[in-house]
Amino acid sequence: MVSSEFEGKSLLEQHRMVNTTLQEELQSGVHALALKTMTPERWSAQSGSSNFTTPNCLGGSKK
């Protein structure tokens, strides 16, 4: 997620902003949410690439 609202905020603060925005959706049974947040400046510096990979889903209760 890219937003100028993230300027001057720590990574934790950025994730809290997103979680607050998605609070209702997260309470409705979302099991997990992986976030990659950055400012437009950082996004541009990476040439629009996030290099973001997530772990394989284990099916919720599976380990």
C-alpha positions as MATLAB code, in Angstrom:
seq = 'MVSSEFEGKSLLEQHRMVNTTLQEELQSGVHALALKTMTPERWSAQSGSSNFTTPNCLGGSKK';
ca = [
       0.000    0.000    0.000;
       1.424    3.352   -1.029;
       0.260    6.572    0.612;
       1.623   10.024    1.355;
      -0.156    9.648    4.722;
       2.730    7.353    5.731;
       5.292   10.197    5.502;
       7.173   10.549    8.801;
       5.467    7.505   10.342;
       7.205    4.370   11.597;
       6.363    1.042    9.986;
       4.322    0.116   13.066;
       2.372    3.385   12.863;
       1.708    2.777    9.159;
       0.366   -0.721    9.834;
      -1.801    0.575   12.675;
      -3.295    3.149   10.295;
      -4.224    0.403    7.827;
      -5.587   -1.865   10.575;
      -7.740    0.981   11.914;
      -9.137    1.615    8.438;
      -9.894   -2.093    7.945;
     -11.144   -2.677   11.505;
     -14.644   -3.814   10.497;
     -13.362   -6.197    7.833;
     -10.731   -7.635   10.181;
     -13.382   -8.360   12.822;
     -15.499  -10.306   10.333;
     -13.219  -13.318   10.205;
     -10.113  -12.365    8.255;
      -7.533  -14.905    9.393;
      -4.377  -13.040    8.419;
      -3.288   -9.900    6.642;
       0.194   -9.281    5.275;
       1.060   -5.626    4.715;
       3.763   -3.824    2.790;
       3.391   -0.087    3.319;
       5.521    2.679    1.846;
       5.530    6.326    0.892;
       5.259    7.390   -2.761;
       8.932    8.431   -2.612;
      10.013    4.967   -1.493;
       7.774    3.328   -4.107;
       9.359    5.448   -6.841;
      12.848    4.639   -5.568;
      12.027    0.946   -5.990;
      10.789    1.564   -9.549;
       7.284    0.470   -8.574;
       8.414   -2.929   -7.321;
       7.533   -4.159   -3.851;
       9.386   -7.511   -3.935;
       6.661   -8.726   -1.615;
       6.195  -12.427   -1.019;
       3.942  -14.085    1.502;
       4.261  -17.484    3.162;
       2.168  -20.381    1.904;
      -1.246  -20.654    3.529;
      -1.465  -23.545    5.960;
      -5.255  -23.642    5.931;
      -5.958  -21.704    9.111;
      -5.789  -24.319   11.851;
      -3.261  -26.586   10.105;
       0.351  -26.480   11.274;
];
